[in-house]
Amino acid sequence: MFEFLKRPENKTVHGADMDSLIGEIEFIDIREPYEYQTGSIKTAKNIPMGNLLAQPEKYLTRDKTYYIICQSGGRSARAVKELSKQSFHVLDVAGGMNSYRGTMKQ
């Protein structure tokens, strides 16, 4: 009866909370290679958004959870929305690399 009061499943985590999860979760940095080369989360894989959305089955499996990150959160939010529609388990890292303050690989 009150379906409109139900909140959607939380598919967002904040970039500032990521350092403690390194090594325990799978990060995918969807920025372009030239952006990724400026620094990223230590264990993140670089798969540009266009490639990931064009062929998600090439990069993802439906039995894992992936944390999707970009520079500021806009691209990752869009990617998470699209990938969720295809039954992939993905979480948006809100604020992206701009909000991440942990250890980076260069």
Residue pairs with C-beta under 8 A, 6 or more apart in sequence:
11 80
11 84
11 90
11 91
11 92
12 77
12 80
12 91
12 92
12 93
12 94
13 67
13 91
13 92
13 93
13 94
14 93
14 94
14 95
14 99
15 69
15 73
15 93
15 94
15 95
15 96
15 97
15 98
15 99
15 100
15 101
16 95
16 99
16 100
16 101
18 27
18 41
18 67
18 69
18 93
18 100
18 102
19 100
19 101
19 102
19 103
21 67
22 41
22 42
22 43
22 102
22 103
23 43
25 65
25 67
26 43
26 45
26 64
26 65
26 66
26 67
27 41
27 43
27 44
27 45
27 66
27 67
27 69
27 93
28 44
28 45
28 46
28 47
28 52
28 59
28 66
28 67
28 68
28 69
29 36
29 40
29 41
29 44
29 45
29 46
29 47
29 69
29 70
29 97
30 47
30 48
30 49
30 52
30 68
30 69
30 70
30 75
30 76
30 79
31 40
31 46
31 48
31 49
31 70
31 71
31 75
31 97
32 48
33 46
33 48
35 71
36 44
36 46
38 106
39 97
39 104
39 105
39 106
40 46
40 69
40 97
40 104
40 105
41 69
41 97
41 100
41 102
41 104
41 105
42 103
42 104
42 105
44 69
44 105
47 59
49 70
49 75
49 78
49 79
51 59
52 59
52 60
52 79
52 83
53 79
53 82
53 83
56 83
56 86
56 88
60 66
60 83
60 88
60 90
62 87
62 88
62 89
64 89
65 89
65 90
65 91
66 88
66 89
66 90
66 91
67 90
67 91
67 93
68 76
68 79
68 80
68 83
68 90
68 91
68 92
68 93
69 76
69 93
69 96
69 97
69 100
70 76
70 79
70 93
70 96
70 97
71 96
71 97
71 98
72 95
72 96
72 97
72 98
73 92
73 93
73 94
73 95
73 96
73 98
73 99
74 96
75 96
76 92
76 93
76 94
76 96
77 92
77 94
79 90
79 92
80 90
80 91
80 92
83 90
84 90
93 100
